[in-house]
Amino acid sequence: MTNHHGPRVWAGLTGVLQIWRERYRTRHELAAWSERDLHDLGLSRSDIAAEIEKPFWRA
């Protein structure tokens, strides 16, 4: 018996891993933003801290 779903499973897994990596990267990049940048977006340091504390798998 042949499993024809193998390539799709790997492609899906690769996509999920890329999303997780991007979330991790962008959340930690926010930590380097200046107070002015955050103010322009209407964000505070506590907003950023809450976002950074999320696990990478949570949107």
C-alpha positions in Angstrom: 0.0 0.0 0.0 1.4 3.4 -1.0 0.9 6.6 1.0 0.1 9.4 -1.5 -0.3 12.1 1.2 3.4 12.1 2.2 4.5 15.2 0.1 1.4 17.2 1.2 2.0 16.4 4.9 5.6 17.6 4.6 4.6 20.7 2.7 2.0 21.5 5.4 4.5 20.9 8.2 7.1 23.1 6.5 4.5 25.9 6.2 3.6 25.7 9.8 7.2 25.8 10.8 7.8 28.9 8.7 4.8 30.7 10.3 6.1 29.9 13.8 9.6 31.1 12.9 8.1 34.4 11.5 6.0 34.9 14.6 9.1 34.4 16.8 11.2 36.8 14.7 8.7 39.6 14.4 7.7 39.5 18.1 11.3 39.8 19.2 12.0 42.5 16.6 9.3 44.6 18.2 11.4 44.7 21.4 14.0 46.7 19.5 11.6 49.4 18.4 11.9 52.9 19.9 9.3 54.5 22.1 8.5 56.9 19.2 7.8 53.9 16.9 5.6 52.3 19.4 3.8 55.6 20.1 3.1 56.1 16.4 1.4 52.7 16.3 -0.4 53.3 19.6 1.5 50.5 21.4 3.1 50.6 24.8 6.1 48.6 26.2 3.6 46.5 28.2 1.7 45.6 24.9 5.0 44.5 23.4 6.0 42.5 26.5 2.6 40.7 26.4 3.1 39.9 22.7 6.7 38.6 23.3 5.6 36.4 26.1 3.2 34.5 23.9 4.5 31.1 22.7 5.4 31.1 19.0 2.6 28.7 18.2 -0.1 31.1 19.4 -1.3 33.7 16.9 
